[in-house]
């Protein structure tokens, strides 16, 4: 094995592999959604998730629509709950 | 309070049906992946169906006075306020607030809420928003149980 071949095999091949992996990792467009880490600012618009209404399968669920015309605000009574920080 | 969806129609709507949800906005998965959204959806829906309470989840800023803001949001969360539970998470402020209506508070006492909040904050601190929310929902719905009045509907 000549000197050139030795360098090519023992330096060139590892280098090629490293460059390939680096390209795969750092090439733009791979991952656009940043994963939340504690302490990061939250720049997204507020969003509200609701459960699916009881569908046809559930029939008359407990969340049947209120009859039209009941415009009086429903008071929730004394509220309970809890609070936490991290 | 939900963000206005940008409507970009691909004419999937027919005379009798609405457009496909995926056509309503192109960035539905900008915060969570579709897999995480499915987990949230299932957790919210199943705990609501199981308990007969209405669990909703708000993720966003809660202002300076987080408790007051959360209770204000709770007031807008639907028609069945006494049976509603709002989980308000503000990742930017690192605060989570749970608000329960009067009837819900009898089934999920504040102590149980605090326990669920504790398990949520543990996951949130590790960066796992969805996992924490799903676990908190599971704890609260376990606490609320399955009322006999709902039993004939789902059995």
HADDOCK unambig.tbl for C-alpha pairs under 7 A between the chains (distance, minus, plus):
assign (segid A and resid 33 and name CA) (segid B and resid 30 and name CA) 6.25 0.50 0.50
assign (segid A and resid 33 and name CA) (segid B and resid 31 and name CA) 6.78 0.50 0.50
assign (segid A and resid 36 and name CA) (segid B and resid 127 and name CA) 5.66 0.50 0.50
assign (segid A and resid 37 and name CA) (segid B and resid 127 and name CA) 4.67 0.50 0.50
assign (segid A and resid 38 and name CA) (segid B and resid 124 and name CA) 6.84 0.50 0.50
assign (segid A and resid 38 and name CA) (segid B and resid 125 and name CA) 5.37 0.50 0.50
assign (segid A and resid 38 and name CA) (segid B and resid 126 and name CA) 6.69 0.50 0.50
assign (segid A and resid 38 and name CA) (segid B and resid 127 and name CA) 5.41 0.50 0.50
assign (segid A and resid 39 and name CA) (segid B and resid 92 and name CA) 6.98 0.50 0.50
assign (segid A and resid 40 and name CA) (segid B and resid 92 and name CA) 6.47 0.50 0.50
assign (segid A and resid 41 and name CA) (segid B and resid 92 and name CA) 4.67 0.50 0.50
assign (segid A and resid 42 and name CA) (segid B and resid 91 and name CA) 6.04 0.50 0.50
assign (segid A and resid 42 and name CA) (segid B and resid 92 and name CA) 4.49 0.50 0.50
assign (segid A and resid 45 and name CA) (segid B and resid 3 and name CA) 6.68 0.50 0.50
assign (segid A and resid 45 and name CA) (segid B and resid 60 and name CA) 6.56 0.50 0.50
assign (segid A and resid 46 and name CA) (segid B and resid 1 and name CA) 6.99 0.50 0.50
assign (segid A and resid 46 and name CA) (segid B and resid 2 and name CA) 6.53 0.50 0.50
assign (segid A and resid 46 and name CA) (segid B and resid 3 and name CA) 6.72 0.50 0.50
assign (segid A and resid 46 and name CA) (segid B and resid 59 and name CA) 5.68 0.50 0.50
assign (segid A and resid 46 and name CA) (segid B and resid 60 and name CA) 4.05 0.50 0.50
assign (segid A and resid 46 and name CA) (segid B and resid 61 and name CA) 6.58 0.50 0.50
assign (segid A and resid 47 and name CA) (segid B and resid 1 and name CA) 6.70 0.50 0.50
assign (segid A and resid 47 and name CA) (segid B and resid 2 and name CA) 4.71 0.50 0.50
assign (segid A and resid 47 and name CA) (segid B and resid 3 and name CA) 5.98 0.50 0.50
assign (segid A and resid 47 and name CA) (segid B and resid 58 and name CA) 5.86 0.50 0.50
assign (segid A and resid 47 and name CA) (segid B and resid 59 and name CA) 5.43 0.50 0.50
assign (segid A and resid 47 and name CA) (segid B and resid 60 and name CA) 6.33 0.50 0.50
assign (segid A and resid 48 and name CA) (segid B and resid 1 and name CA) 6.66 0.50 0.50
assign (segid A and resid 48 and name CA) (segid B and resid 2 and name CA) 5.18 0.50 0.50
assign (segid A and resid 48 and name CA) (segid B and resid 57 and name CA) 5.69 0.50 0.50
assign (segid A and resid 48 and name CA) (segid B and resid 58 and name CA) 4.41 0.50 0.50
assign (segid A and resid 48 and name CA) (segid B and resid 59 and name CA) 6.37 0.50 0.50
assign (segid A and resid 49 and name CA) (segid B and resid 56 and name CA) 5.82 0.50 0.50
assign (segid A and resid 49 and name CA) (segid B and resid 57 and name CA) 4.98 0.50 0.50
assign (segid A and resid 49 and name CA) (segid B and resid 58 and name CA) 6.26 0.50 0.50
assign (segid A and resid 50 and name CA) (segid B and resid 44 and name CA) 6.96 0.50 0.50
assign (segid A and resid 50 and name CA) (segid B and resid 56 and name CA) 4.80 0.50 0.50
assign (segid A and resid 50 and name CA) (segid B and resid 57 and name CA) 6.50 0.50 0.50
assign (segid A and resid 51 and name CA) (segid B and resid 41 and name CA) 6.62 0.50 0.50
assign (segid A and resid 51 and name CA) (segid B and resid 44 and name CA) 5.06 0.50 0.50
assign (segid A and resid 51 and name CA) (segid B and resid 45 and name CA) 4.35 0.50 0.50
assign (segid A and resid 51 and name CA) (segid B and resid 48 and name CA) 6.76 0.50 0.50
assign (segid A and resid 51 and name CA) (segid B and resid 55 and name CA) 6.75 0.50 0.50
assign (segid A and resid 51 and name CA) (segid B and resid 56 and name CA) 6.57 0.50 0.50
assign (segid A and resid 52 and name CA) (segid B and resid 45 and name CA) 5.54 0.50 0.50
assign (segid A and resid 58 and name CA) (segid B and resid 153 and name CA) 6.29 0.50 0.50
assign (segid A and resid 62 and name CA) (segid B and resid 52 and name CA) 6.36 0.50 0.50
assign (segid A and resid 74 and name CA) (segid B and resid 81 and name CA) 6.82 0.50 0.50
assign (segid A and resid 76 and name CA) (segid B and resid 81 and name CA) 5.05 0.50 0.50
assign (segid A and resid 76 and name CA) (segid B and resid 82 and name CA) 4.49 0.50 0.50
assign (segid A and resid 76 and name CA) (segid B and resid 101 and name CA) 5.25 0.50 0.50
assign (segid A and resid 76 and name CA) (segid B and resid 102 and name CA) 5.80 0.50 0.50
assign (segid A and resid 77 and name CA) (segid B and resid 82 and name CA) 6.83 0.50 0.50
assign (segid A and resid 77 and name CA) (segid B and resid 101 and name CA) 6.62 0.50 0.50
assign (segid A and resid 77 and name CA) (segid B and resid 102 and name CA) 5.11 0.50 0.50
assign (segid A and resid 78 and name CA) (segid B and resid 101 and name CA) 6.94 0.50 0.50
assign (segid A and resid 78 and name CA) (segid B and resid 102 and name CA) 5.46 0.50 0.50
assign (segid A and resid 79 and name CA) (segid B and resid 99 and name CA) 6.55 0.50 0.50
assign (segid A and resid 79 and name CA) (segid B and resid 100 and name CA) 5.59 0.50 0.50
assign (segid A and resid 79 and name CA) (segid B and resid 101 and name CA) 5.06 0.50 0.50
assign (segid A and resid 79 and name CA) (segid B and resid 102 and name CA) 5.65 0.50 0.50
assign (segid A and resid 80 and name CA) (segid B and resid 99 and name CA) 5.77 0.50 0.50
assign (segid A and resid 80 and name CA) (segid B and resid 100 and name CA) 4.85 0.50 0.50
assign (segid A and resid 80 and name CA) (segid B and resid 101 and name CA) 6.42 0.50 0.50
assign (segid A and resid 80 and name CA) (segid B and resid 102 and name CA) 6.97 0.50 0.50
assign (segid A and resid 80 and name CA) (segid B and resid 105 and name CA) 5.43 0.50 0.50
assign (segid A and resid 80 and name CA) (segid B and resid 110 and name CA) 6.03 0.50 0.50
assign (segid A and resid 81 and name CA) (segid B and resid 98 and name CA) 4.87 0.50 0.50
assign (segid A and resid 81 and name CA) (segid B and resid 99 and name CA) 4.43 0.50 0.50
assign (segid A and resid 81 and name CA) (segid B and resid 100 and name CA) 5.28 0.50 0.50
assign (segid A and resid 81 and name CA) (segid B and resid 110 and name CA) 5.16 0.50 0.50
assign (segid A and resid 81 and name CA) (segid B and resid 113 and name CA) 5.89 0.50 0.50
assign (segid A and resid 82 and name CA) (segid B and resid 97 and name CA) 5.96 0.50 0.50
assign (segid A and resid 82 and name CA) (segid B and resid 98 and name CA) 5.10 0.50 0.50
assign (segid A and resid 82 and name CA) (segid B and resid 99 and name CA) 6.85 0.50 0.50
assign (segid A and resid 82 and name CA) (segid B and resid 110 and name CA) 6.08 0.50 0.50
assign (segid A and resid 82 and name CA) (segid B and resid 113 and name CA) 5.53 0.50 0.50
assign (segid A and resid 82 and name CA) (segid B and resid 114 and name CA) 5.13 0.50 0.50
assign (segid A and resid 82 and name CA) (segid B and resid 117 and name CA) 6.94 0.50 0.50
assign (segid A and resid 83 and name CA) (segid B and resid 96 and name CA) 5.79 0.50 0.50
assign (segid A and resid 83 and name CA) (segid B and resid 97 and name CA) 4.50 0.50 0.50
assign (segid A and resid 83 and name CA) (segid B and resid 98 and name CA) 6.19 0.50 0.50
assign (segid A and resid 83 and name CA) (segid B and resid 114 and name CA) 6.94 0.50 0.50
assign (segid A and resid 83 and name CA) (segid B and resid 117 and name CA) 6.85 0.50 0.50
assign (segid A and resid 84 and name CA) (segid B and resid 95 and name CA) 5.84 0.50 0.50
assign (segid A and resid 84 and name CA) (segid B and resid 96 and name CA) 5.21 0.50 0.50
assign (segid A and resid 84 and name CA) (segid B and resid 97 and name CA) 6.46 0.50 0.50
assign (segid A and resid 84 and name CA) (segid B and resid 117 and name CA) 5.96 0.50 0.50
assign (segid A and resid 84 and name CA) (segid B and resid 118 and name CA) 6.81 0.50 0.50
assign (segid A and resid 84 and name CA) (segid B and resid 121 and name CA) 6.73 0.50 0.50
assign (segid A and resid 85 and name CA) (segid B and resid 94 and name CA) 5.57 0.50 0.50
assign (segid A and resid 85 and name CA) (segid B and resid 95 and name CA) 4.51 0.50 0.50
assign (segid A and resid 85 and name CA) (segid B and resid 96 and name CA) 6.21 0.50 0.50
assign (segid A and resid 85 and name CA) (segid B and resid 121 and name CA) 6.54 0.50 0.50
assign (segid A and resid 86 and name CA) (segid B and resid 94 and name CA) 5.54 0.50 0.50
assign (segid A and resid 86 and name CA) (segid B and resid 95 and name CA) 6.75 0.50 0.50
assign (segid A and resid 86 and name CA) (segid B and resid 121 and name CA) 5.50 0.50 0.50
assign (segid A and resid 86 and name CA) (segid B and resid 125 and name CA) 5.70 0.50 0.50
